[in-house]
Amino acid sequence: MPVWTAYLLDLLVSFLLITFLFGLLFKLLPDVSVNWKSVGIGAVVTAVLFMFGKYLIGMYIRSAGIGSIYGAAGSLVVVLVWTYYSSLILFFGRGTYPGLRQT
């Protein structure tokens, strides 16, 4: 199997799994009834943003060399930025529901 095929397969499986997990989170967690179409839209948007952010943070860690400048504190800063970014995209994906029905 060529390397690019394995990479694309890994990307597809990761995207589907992350989308499924965000979909479950958006469907089961709220106290309101949410239809599956709205959950699907929110889960896909959130998964795309999550994977894009994961790629950008990984690129930053590889190229910035924060360990040599700040030592262990640089890793803490990156973890805090990743946590902040993850929470923002989770809330943004949650806000893409076109309509919520109160139960």
Secondary structure, DSSP 8 states (H G I E B T S, - for coil): --HHHHHHHHHHHHHHHHHHHHHHHHHHSSSSB--HHHHHHHHHHHHHHHHHHHHHHHHHHHHH-HHHHHTHHHHHHHHHHHHHHHHHHHHHHHTT-S--B--
